[in-house]
Amino acid sequence: MIQRSKQFLIDDLSIKESWRLFKIMSEIVDGFENLSDIGPAVSMFGSARTKPEDPLYQQTVKLSKALSEAGYSIITGGGPGLMEAGNKGAYENGGESIGLHIHLPMEQHNNPYLNIRSDFRYFFIRKLMFIKYAMAYVALPGGYGTLDELSEALVLIQTHRIKPFPIVMFGVDYWSGLIDWFKKQLISNAFCKEEDLDLFILTDEIDEVVNHIKKHVII
């Protein structure tokens, strides 16, 4: 009886894993279908907790608008805060505004400035879409999620798993401490090479962001 119970448990787990695989495949296919026709895009990441009255929110709207005017579609996580600001700049400029919405138990709801939306339950599939359909990344001040997306892009380029593309860390005061840590710990301990610091730029200037991306991503 115990042996039969174990077998039923194994079979049940096997069925659940098979259905999970189909869900994963379905989500990938949906993502490809929703995003396959978008134009050259820039993925923007940043905190979901930044309020519209925050100067950083307003600056992000201006940055997104400038990128949209330069001909780039804007991809964000589709949520509130700086994601909303990124979508808002493109949307109000008449550009393509894309949100890759993740289902979370708290905090995350889609913003109203989207003309293309794709929904995800799995973070790793959402990250795949950010990488696959972006020609540049802009990392705005944010938390663990922003650090995760930034690190993902850096390691994929560093290890030659994807072709290099522009990565911008926007916000000198915010990111300088992290870059100092890169130099003090990663470079000095030979965990990274000096040239790995060339994988990104750090700036506060909207024009510098746009010009840097235009220099490497010609449309």
C-alpha positions as CSV (number, residue, x, y, z in Angstrom):
1,M,0.0,0.0,0.0
2,I,2.8,2.4,0.9
3,Q,4.6,1.6,-2.4
4,R,1.4,2.2,-4.4
5,S,0.9,5.6,-2.6
6,K,4.5,6.6,-3.5
7,Q,3.9,5.6,-7.1
8,F,0.7,7.7,-7.2
9,L,2.6,10.6,-5.8
10,I,5.3,10.3,-8.4
11,D,2.8,10.0,-11.2
12,D,0.9,13.1,-9.9
13,L,4.1,15.1,-9.7
14,S,5.1,14.0,-13.2
15,I,1.7,15.2,-14.6
16,K,2.0,18.5,-12.8
17,E,5.5,19.0,-14.3
18,S,4.3,18.1,-17.8
19,W,1.5,20.7,-17.5
20,R,4.0,23.3,-16.2
21,L,6.1,22.7,-19.3
22,F,3.1,23.3,-21.6
23,K,2.4,26.5,-19.7
24,I,6.0,27.7,-20.1
25,M,5.9,26.9,-23.9
26,S,2.5,28.7,-24.2
27,E,3.8,31.8,-22.5
28,I,6.9,31.9,-24.7
29,V,4.8,31.5,-27.9
30,D,2.4,34.3,-26.7
31,G,5.3,36.6,-26.0
32,F,6.8,36.0,-29.4
33,E,3.5,36.6,-31.2
34,N,2.7,39.8,-29.2
35,L,6.2,41.3,-29.7
36,S,7.3,40.1,-33.1
37,D,6.2,43.2,-35.0
38,I,7.5,45.9,-32.7
39,G,10.1,48.4,-34.0
40,P,13.7,48.8,-32.7
41,A,13.2,49.0,-28.9
42,V,14.9,50.2,-25.8
43,S,14.1,48.4,-22.5
44,M,13.9,50.7,-19.5
45,F,14.0,49.4,-15.9
46,G,13.4,51.2,-12.6
47,S,11.6,51.2,-9.3
48,A,7.8,50.5,-9.2
49,R,7.6,52.7,-6.1
50,T,8.5,56.1,-7.5
51,K,5.6,58.5,-7.4
52,P,4.6,60.8,-10.3
53,E,5.5,63.9,-8.3
54,D,9.1,62.7,-7.9
55,P,11.6,64.6,-10.1
56,L,13.0,61.3,-11.2
57,Y,9.6,60.2,-12.5
58,Q,9.3,63.4,-14.5
59,Q,12.9,63.1,-15.8
60,T,12.2,59.5,-16.9
61,V,9.1,60.7,-18.9
62,K,11.4,63.2,-20.7
63,L,14.0,60.5,-21.4
64,S,11.4,58.1,-22.8
65,K,9.9,60.9,-24.9
66,A,13.4,61.7,-26.3
67,L,14.0,58.1,-27.2
68,S,10.6,57.8,-28.8
69,E,11.3,60.9,-30.9
70,A,14.5,59.3,-32.0
71,G,12.5,56.4,-33.4
72,Y,12.8,53.8,-30.6
73,S,9.9,51.8,-29.1
74,I,10.0,51.6,-25.3
75,I,9.7,48.4,-23.4
76,T,9.1,48.4,-19.6
77,G,7.7,46.0,-17.0
78,G,4.4,47.6,-17.6
79,G,3.9,48.5,-13.9
80,P,3.7,51.6,-11.9
81,G,6.6,54.0,-10.9
82,L,9.4,54.5,-13.3
83,M,8.0,51.8,-15.5
84,E,4.9,53.9,-15.9
85,A,7.0,57.0,-16.5
86,G,8.9,55.1,-19.3
87,N,5.7,54.1,-21.0
88,K,4.1,57.5,-20.5
89,G,6.8,59.4,-22.4
90,A,6.5,57.1,-25.4
91,Y,2.7,56.9,-25.3
92,E,2.1,60.6,-25.1
93,N,4.6,61.1,-27.9
94,G,2.6,58.8,-30.1
95,G,5.3,56.2,-30.0
96,E,5.2,52.4,-29.4
97,S,4.8,51.7,-25.7
98,I,5.2,48.1,-24.6
99,G,4.6,46.6,-21.2
100,L,5.7,43.1,-20.1
101,H,3.4,42.6,-17.2
102,I,4.3,40.1,-14.5
103,H,1.7,38.6,-12.1
104,L,2.8,39.3,-8.5
105,P,0.9,38.9,-5.2
106,M,1.6,42.6,-4.3
107,E,2.5,45.9,-5.8
108,Q,2.4,45.2,-9.5
109,H,-0.4,46.4,-11.7
110,N,-0.3,47.5,-15.3
111,N,-0.1,51.2,-16.0
112,P,-2.5,53.0,-18.5
113,Y,0.2,54.1,-21.0
114,L,0.5,50.9,-23.0
115,N,-0.4,50.2,-26.6
116,I,1.1,46.7,-26.5
117,R,0.9,44.5,-23.4
118,S,2.1,40.9,-22.8
119,D,1.4,39.1,-19.6
120,F,3.8,36.7,-17.8
121,R,3.8,34.4,-14.8
122,Y,7.4,33.3,-15.1
123,F,10.2,35.8,-14.5
124,F,12.7,34.0,-16.7
125,I,10.4,34.1,-19.8
126,R,9.8,37.8,-19.2
127,K,13.5,38.4,-19.0
128,L,13.9,36.5,-22.3
129,M,11.5,38.9,-23.9
130,F,13.4,42.0,-22.6
131,I,16.6,40.7,-24.0
132,K,15.3,39.3,-27.3
133,Y,13.4,42.5,-28.3
134,A,15.6,45.2,-26.9
135,M,18.5,46.9,-28.8
136,A,19.6,48.8,-25.7
137,Y,19.0,48.9,-21.9
138,V,18.5,51.9,-19.7
139,A,18.7,51.0,-15.9
140,L,17.1,53.7,-13.8
141,P,17.3,53.8,-10.0
142,G,15.5,50.7,-8.7
143,G,15.6,47.8,-6.4
144,Y,16.3,44.0,-6.7
145,G,14.3,43.7,-9.9
146,T,16.3,46.4,-11.6
147,L,19.6,45.0,-10.4
148,D,18.5,41.6,-11.6
149,E,17.8,42.8,-15.2
150,L,21.0,44.9,-15.3
151,S,23.1,42.0,-14.1
152,E,21.5,39.6,-16.6
153,A,22.4,41.8,-19.5
154,L,25.9,42.4,-18.3
155,V,26.7,38.7,-17.8
156,L,25.1,37.7,-21.2
157,I,27.3,40.3,-23.0
158,Q,30.4,39.5,-20.9
159,T,30.1,35.8,-21.7
160,H,29.3,36.4,-25.4
161,R,25.9,34.7,-25.1
162,I,24.3,37.7,-26.9
163,K,25.7,40.4,-29.1
164,P,26.8,43.5,-27.3
165,F,24.3,46.4,-27.1
166,P,24.3,49.7,-25.2
167,I,23.6,49.6,-21.5
168,V,23.1,52.9,-19.8
169,M,23.0,53.4,-16.0
170,F,21.0,56.6,-15.6
171,G,21.5,58.4,-12.3
172,V,25.1,59.3,-11.3
173,D,24.4,59.7,-7.6
174,Y,22.4,56.5,-7.4
175,W,24.8,54.2,-9.4
176,S,28.2,55.6,-8.5
177,G,28.5,53.6,-5.3
178,L,27.8,50.3,-7.1
179,I,30.4,51.1,-9.8
180,D,32.9,52.0,-7.1
181,W,32.2,48.6,-5.6
182,F,32.8,47.0,-9.0
183,K,36.2,48.6,-9.1
184,K,37.1,48.0,-5.5
185,Q,35.9,44.4,-5.3
186,L,35.4,42.8,-8.7
187,I,38.3,44.4,-10.6
188,S,40.8,44.4,-7.8
189,N,40.1,40.8,-7.0
190,A,40.3,39.8,-10.7
191,F,36.7,38.6,-10.7
192,C,36.1,40.9,-13.7
193,K,38.4,42.5,-16.2
194,E,39.0,46.2,-16.4
195,E,37.4,46.3,-19.9
196,D,34.2,44.9,-18.4
197,L,33.5,48.4,-17.1
198,D,33.2,49.4,-20.7
199,L,30.0,47.4,-21.1
200,F,28.0,50.3,-19.8
201,I,28.0,54.1,-19.4
202,L,26.9,56.2,-16.4
203,T,25.1,59.5,-17.0
204,D,22.5,62.0,-15.9
205,E,22.1,63.6,-19.3
206,I,19.2,62.7,-21.5
207,D,21.0,63.8,-24.7
208,E,23.9,61.6,-23.8
209,V,21.7,58.5,-23.4
210,V,20.0,59.1,-26.8
211,N,23.2,59.9,-28.6
212,H,25.0,56.8,-27.1
213,I,22.2,54.5,-28.2
214,K,21.9,56.1,-31.6
215,K,25.6,55.7,-32.1
216,H,25.4,51.9,-31.6
217,V,21.8,51.3,-32.8
218,I,21.2,52.8,-36.2
219,I,17.6,52.8,-37.4
